Amino acid sequence: MRLTACLIVLLTASLSIADEPAKLPRCEIIPQADHQVSFQIDGVEKLRWHFGPKYPRPFFFPFNGPSGVSLTRMGHPGAENHDHHRSVWFAFAKLNGIDFWSDKTKALVRQKHWYAYRDGDDEAVMSSKLGWYDAENREVMEQDVVAAIRPMDDGEMALEIQTTLRPPKNVELVELNQTNFGVLAVRVAKSLSEHFGGGQLTNSDLKKGEPEIFGKQAKWMDYSGTVRVGKGAGSKSTTEGITFFDHPSNLRSPCHWHVREDGWMGASLCMKKGHSLTPTKTLTLRYLLHAHAGAYDHKRAALVFRRFRSDRVLWFNRRKGNTGSTRSFASNQTTIND
């Protein structure tokens, strides 16, 4: 009788443990159909990566603010020849003299493969490799991309983008020629833009508007304005924005900024002069996009920047105690996926 009672207790305990659902990570990377990857926090999509062949370059869209509305858009609100402005994207106007910015050439950027998707409570990380190809389908540059999404207070989020540029195999030199256009750019939603929506451009020196900011160096750039939340008669307006941070370790930091009142901002790496890449001289860059509630808050932006600046260990490697570059992380993952 005593043995039977013990067995019942053990069986009941086992069943109760089995009935408890497994705890899921807060932040998840979820592959989707049609060459897309969804970045989610608490089951809510915050960001999506598009790398399908129907577009000339990969991009992130939507880039959702705290209210769940995208703070970026696809294309220019008033110029049909600017459809190459795809939300958040990598591009360069003069790479070995080739136009990888507009849609007017046959130059393409293609995702070659992904290294890793990693979920977690503090962040979710996607790591992938891109190839840049000229009109003859010759690879002229290789790029590693690591995108880490992190939850913040009140539904806000941070997206850190870490990228390494280098010559591909059997190529000795890549020339990033002088240009205002590249490497990372953001086309904000129409309602955030100064010209179309009455939004506001502000940089880290508290300069405002395109005339005061264009071509100037700054630690960060902010575009804030109004977005519509909800649908129908119950919809309402709220203020949100994107702060775009240039990491101090980047080449020529603080960078020059190419900004427009019609609604875009770009970290201009080679506005004043070009830069050369070789197999032994690659280039790693780090940027941070903060989707924030409310109008631009200078003290808050400074606080986020200090954290970004002091975080020398790359977010996706912190738990393992590694301090390697995106290249070393990616290389370590290759054997998993081959």
C-alpha positions as CSV (number, residue, x, y, z in Angstrom):
1,M,0.0,0.0,0.0
2,R,2.8,2.4,0.9
3,L,4.6,1.5,-2.4
4,T,1.5,2.2,-4.4
5,A,1.0,5.6,-2.7
6,C,4.6,6.5,-3.5
7,L,4.1,5.5,-7.2
8,I,1.0,7.7,-7.3
9,V,2.8,10.7,-5.9
10,L,5.7,10.3,-8.4
11,L,3.3,9.8,-11.3
12,T,1.3,12.9,-10.3
13,A,4.5,15.0,-10.0
14,S,5.7,13.8,-13.4
15,L,2.4,14.6,-15.1
16,S,2.3,18.1,-13.5
17,I,5.9,18.8,-14.8
18,A,4.9,17.5,-18.3
19,D,1.8,19.7,-18.3
20,E,3.9,22.9,-17.7
21,P,4.6,24.6,-21.0
22,A,8.2,25.3,-22.0
23,K,9.2,28.9,-21.5
24,L,9.8,30.6,-24.9
25,P,12.4,33.3,-25.4
26,R,11.1,36.8,-25.7
27,C,13.0,37.6,-28.9
28,E,12.8,35.3,-31.9
29,I,14.0,35.0,-35.4
30,I,11.4,33.3,-37.5
31,P,12.1,32.4,-41.2
32,Q,9.1,33.1,-43.5
33,A,8.1,32.2,-47.1
34,D,9.3,34.2,-50.1
35,H,12.9,34.8,-48.7
36,Q,11.9,36.7,-45.7
37,V,12.8,36.6,-42.0
38,S,10.6,38.0,-39.2
39,F,12.1,39.6,-36.0
40,Q,9.7,39.3,-33.1
41,I,9.5,40.4,-29.5
42,D,6.9,38.8,-27.3
43,G,5.3,37.3,-30.4
44,V,4.9,40.7,-32.1
45,E,6.8,41.4,-35.3
46,K,9.1,44.4,-35.0
47,L,11.2,44.0,-38.2
48,R,11.4,41.9,-41.3
49,W,14.4,41.1,-43.6
50,H,13.7,40.7,-47.3
51,F,16.4,39.0,-49.4
52,G,14.5,37.6,-52.4
53,P,15.7,37.7,-56.0
54,K,12.8,40.0,-57.2
55,Y,14.6,43.0,-55.5
56,P,18.1,44.2,-56.5
57,R,19.2,44.5,-52.9
58,P,18.1,43.1,-49.5
59,F,16.4,45.4,-47.1
60,F,14.5,45.6,-43.8
61,F,10.7,46.5,-43.8
62,P,8.7,47.1,-41.8
63,F,10.6,48.8,-39.0
64,N,7.9,49.1,-36.4
65,G,7.7,51.7,-33.6
66,P,6.3,51.2,-30.1
67,S,2.7,51.6,-31.5
68,G,3.2,48.8,-34.0
69,V,3.2,51.1,-37.0
70,S,6.2,51.1,-39.4
71,L,8.4,54.2,-39.0
72,T,9.9,53.6,-42.5
73,R,8.4,53.3,-45.9
74,M,9.1,51.7,-49.3
75,G,10.0,54.4,-51.9
76,H,9.9,58.2,-52.0
77,P,6.5,59.8,-51.3
78,G,6.8,62.2,-54.3
79,A,9.3,60.7,-56.8
80,E,8.6,57.6,-58.8
81,N,12.3,57.3,-59.7
82,H,13.3,56.7,-56.1
83,D,11.8,53.2,-55.6
84,H,15.3,52.1,-54.7
85,H,14.7,53.7,-51.3
86,R,13.6,50.6,-49.5
87,S,13.0,51.3,-45.8
88,V,16.4,50.4,-44.3
89,W,18.9,49.1,-46.8
90,F,22.6,48.7,-47.7
91,A,23.8,50.3,-51.0
92,F,26.7,52.2,-52.4
93,A,26.7,54.6,-55.4
94,K,30.3,54.0,-56.6
95,L,31.8,50.7,-55.8
96,N,34.7,50.2,-58.2
97,G,32.9,52.9,-60.2
98,I,29.7,50.7,-60.3
99,D,26.3,52.0,-59.3
100,F,25.0,49.8,-56.5
101,W,22.6,52.5,-55.3
102,S,19.9,53.1,-58.0
103,D,17.8,50.6,-59.9
104,K,19.2,51.8,-63.2
105,T,22.0,49.2,-63.5
106,K,22.2,45.4,-63.5
107,A,24.4,45.5,-60.4
108,L,22.9,43.3,-57.7
109,V,23.4,42.4,-54.0
110,R,22.4,38.8,-53.2
111,Q,22.3,36.9,-49.9
112,K,24.6,33.9,-50.4
113,H,23.6,32.1,-47.2
114,W,22.8,32.6,-43.6
115,Y,25.2,31.7,-40.8
116,A,22.9,31.6,-37.8
117,Y,19.6,32.5,-36.3
118,R,19.6,32.8,-32.5
119,D,16.7,33.5,-30.2
120,G,17.0,34.8,-26.6
121,D,15.3,36.8,-23.8
122,D,17.7,39.8,-24.3
123,E,18.1,39.8,-28.1
124,A,17.5,37.8,-31.3
125,V,20.2,37.7,-33.9
126,M,20.4,37.0,-37.6
127,S,23.8,36.5,-39.3
128,S,24.1,36.2,-43.0
129,K,26.5,36.7,-46.0
130,L,25.9,38.9,-49.0
131,G,27.6,39.1,-52.3
132,W,27.8,42.2,-54.5
133,Y,27.8,41.4,-58.2
134,D,28.4,43.6,-61.3
135,A,26.4,43.4,-64.5
136,E,28.4,40.4,-65.7
137,N,27.6,38.6,-62.5
138,R,31.2,38.9,-61.2
139,E,31.4,39.2,-57.4
140,V,33.2,42.4,-56.6
141,M,32.6,42.6,-52.8
142,E,31.5,40.3,-50.0
143,Q,29.6,41.4,-46.9
144,D,28.7,39.9,-43.6
145,V,25.6,41.2,-41.9
146,V,24.7,40.7,-38.2
147,A,21.4,42.2,-37.1
148,A,20.5,42.1,-33.4
149,I,17.1,43.2,-32.2
150,R,16.7,44.1,-28.5
151,P,13.6,45.0,-26.5
152,M,13.6,48.3,-24.6
153,D,11.1,49.9,-22.2
154,D,7.5,50.8,-23.2
155,G,7.6,48.8,-26.4
156,E,10.6,50.5,-27.8
157,M,13.4,48.5,-29.6
158,A,17.0,48.8,-30.7
159,L,18.3,47.3,-33.9
160,E,22.1,47.0,-34.0
161,I,23.5,46.3,-37.4
162,Q,27.1,45.1,-37.6
163,T,28.6,44.6,-41.0
164,T,32.0,43.7,-42.5
165,L,33.0,44.5,-46.0
166,R,35.9,42.8,-47.8
167,P,37.0,41.6,-51.2
168,P,35.6,38.2,-52.2
169,K,37.9,35.2,-52.9
170,N,40.5,35.8,-55.6
171,V,39.9,39.6,-55.6
172,E,42.7,41.8,-54.3
173,L,41.1,45.2,-54.2
174,V,37.8,46.9,-53.7
175,E,37.4,50.6,-54.2
176,L,34.7,52.4,-52.2
177,N,34.8,55.6,-54.3
178,Q,33.9,59.1,-53.0
179,T,30.2,59.5,-52.9
180,N,27.4,60.8,-50.6
181,F,25.4,57.6,-51.1
182,G,26.2,54.6,-48.8
183,V,26.6,52.4,-46.9
184,L,23.4,52.3,-44.8
185,A,20.4,54.5,-45.3
186,V,16.9,54.9,-43.8
187,R,13.8,56.1,-45.7
188,V,11.3,57.2,-43.0
189,A,7.5,57.1,-43.2
190,K,5.9,60.0,-45.1
191,S,4.3,61.4,-41.9
192,L,7.8,61.6,-40.2
193,S,9.4,63.6,-43.0
194,E,9.8,67.3,-42.7
195,H,8.4,68.1,-46.1
196,F,5.5,65.7,-46.4
197,G,4.5,65.2,-42.8
198,G,5.9,68.0,-40.7
199,G,8.4,65.9,-38.9
200,Q,11.8,67.0,-37.5
201,L,15.4,66.2,-38.3
202,T,17.7,66.7,-35.3
203,N,21.4,65.7,-34.9
204,S,23.6,65.1,-31.8
205,D,24.6,68.7,-31.8
206,L,21.0,69.8,-31.6
207,K,21.1,71.2,-35.1
208,K,17.7,71.0,-36.8
209,G,16.6,70.7,-40.4
210,E,18.4,69.8,-43.7
211,P,20.1,73.1,-44.3
212,E,21.8,73.0,-40.9
213,I,22.6,69.3,-40.9
214,F,23.4,68.2,-44.5
215,G,27.0,67.1,-44.9
216,K,27.9,67.8,-41.2
217,Q,29.5,65.3,-38.9
218,A,27.5,64.1,-36.0
219,K,27.4,61.2,-33.5
220,W,23.8,60.5,-34.3
221,M,20.7,61.6,-36.3
222,D,17.1,61.6,-35.4
223,Y,13.9,61.8,-37.5
224,S,10.7,62.1,-35.5
225,G,7.1,62.9,-36.4
226,T,3.5,61.8,-36.3
227,V,2.2,58.3,-37.1
228,R,-1.4,57.0,-37.3
229,V,-2.3,54.3,-34.8
230,G,-5.4,52.1,-35.3
231,K,-8.0,52.2,-38.1
232,G,-11.2,53.9,-38.9
233,A,-12.9,56.5,-36.7
234,G,-11.1,55.1,-33.6
235,S,-7.6,55.8,-35.0
236,K,-5.4,58.4,-33.4
237,S,-2.1,60.2,-34.0
238,T,1.0,59.8,-31.9
239,T,4.6,60.9,-32.1
240,E,7.4,58.4,-32.6
241,G,10.8,58.4,-34.3
242,I,14.1,56.8,-35.2
243,T,17.5,57.7,-33.8
244,F,20.4,56.5,-36.0
245,F,23.7,56.1,-34.2
246,D,27.2,55.9,-35.7
247,H,29.5,53.8,-33.5
248,P,32.7,55.7,-32.4
249,S,34.9,52.8,-33.6
250,N,33.6,53.2,-37.2
251,L,35.9,54.6,-39.9
252,R,35.8,58.4,-39.9
253,S,33.4,58.6,-37.0
254,P,31.6,60.8,-36.3
255,C,30.4,60.3,-39.9
256,H,29.1,62.9,-42.3
257,W,25.3,62.7,-42.8
258,H,23.4,62.8,-46.0
259,V,19.9,63.9,-45.0
260,R,16.8,65.2,-46.8
261,E,13.7,67.0,-45.6
262,D,11.7,64.7,-47.9
263,G,12.3,61.9,-45.4
264,W,15.6,60.1,-45.5
265,M,18.9,59.9,-43.6
266,G,22.1,58.1,-44.5
267,A,25.4,57.5,-42.7
268,S,27.8,58.8,-45.5
269,L,31.0,56.8,-45.1
270,C,32.8,58.3,-48.2
271,M,31.3,61.8,-48.5
272,K,34.7,63.4,-48.4
273,K,37.0,60.7,-49.8
274,G,37.0,57.1,-50.8
275,H,38.4,54.0,-49.1
276,S,40.1,50.8,-50.3
277,L,39.6,47.3,-49.1
278,T,42.1,44.4,-49.5
279,P,42.1,40.8,-48.1
280,T,44.1,42.1,-45.2
281,K,42.3,45.4,-44.7
282,T,38.6,44.7,-44.3
283,L,36.1,47.1,-42.9
284,T,33.7,46.5,-40.0
285,L,31.0,49.0,-39.2
286,R,28.4,49.2,-36.4
287,Y,25.2,51.2,-36.4
288,L,22.2,51.3,-34.1
289,L,18.6,52.3,-34.9
290,H,16.4,53.1,-31.9
291,A,12.7,53.1,-32.5
292,H,11.4,55.5,-29.8
293,A,8.1,56.8,-28.4
294,G,7.5,60.5,-28.3
295,A,9.4,63.4,-29.8
296,Y,13.2,63.5,-29.9
297,D,14.7,63.5,-26.4
298,H,18.3,64.6,-26.4
299,K,19.1,63.3,-22.9
300,R,17.6,59.9,-23.8
301,A,19.6,59.7,-27.1
302,A,22.8,60.6,-25.2
303,L,22.1,57.8,-22.7
304,V,21.5,55.2,-25.5
305,F,24.7,56.4,-27.3
306,R,26.8,56.0,-24.1
307,R,25.6,52.5,-23.7
308,F,26.2,51.7,-27.4
309,R,29.7,53.3,-27.2
310,S,30.7,51.5,-24.1
311,D,29.5,48.1,-25.2
312,R,32.7,47.0,-26.8
313,V,31.7,43.3,-26.7
314,L,29.3,42.6,-29.6
315,W,25.9,41.9,-28.3
316,F,25.4,38.6,-30.1
317,N,28.7,37.2,-28.6
318,R,28.4,38.6,-25.0
319,R,27.0,35.4,-23.4
320,K,29.8,33.3,-24.8
321,G,32.4,35.8,-23.6
322,N,33.7,36.3,-27.1
323,T,35.0,39.6,-28.3
324,G,35.5,38.7,-32.0
325,S,34.3,40.6,-35.0
326,T,31.3,39.8,-37.1
327,R,33.7,37.9,-39.4
328,S,35.0,35.6,-36.7
329,F,31.4,34.9,-35.5
330,A,30.3,34.2,-39.0
331,S,33.3,32.0,-39.8
332,N,32.7,29.9,-36.6
333,Q,29.1,29.2,-37.8
334,T,30.0,28.1,-41.3
335,T,30.5,24.5,-40.4
336,I,27.1,24.3,-38.9
337,N,25.3,25.2,-42.1
338,D,27.5,23.6,-44.8
